Amino acid sequence: MAGQVEFNPGEELSRRTFMHKGALIAGALAAFWVGLPAAPASARTCPKLIKEGRDLLAKTKLVKAEKDKAKALIDESEKLHDGGDHGESMKKIKEALALLKKK
């Protein structure tokens, strides 16, 4: 038949494989680009939360032992942030804020 393209089974399989690999690569790139802004966002959030923690620490009426623990967590969070470990920094500052915000 004129105008029709025939594919043999082996050729179709390689086309499907190519399309499948292309979809996998596109998915991986999409995941990378979606996750990329998360690190800088976390890096910008740490200082705000650290400041909030220090402000709360100045106003809190916690007992000295709890204040000392909160201050140590805030200091550790800041040190981790400065070292680039934003995930651990966020964990420490959230722990400190929870301690400072409890009634």
FENRA-V772078 format. One record per run of one state. SS is the DSSP state (a for helix, b for strand, c for the rest). FROM is the first residue (numbers start at 0). LEN is the number of residues. If there is no record, write none. Layout:
# FENRA-V772078
SS:FROM:LEN, SS:FROM:LEN
This chain:
# FENRA-V772078
c:0:8, a:8:51, c:59:4, a:63:19, c:82:3, a:85:16, c:101:2
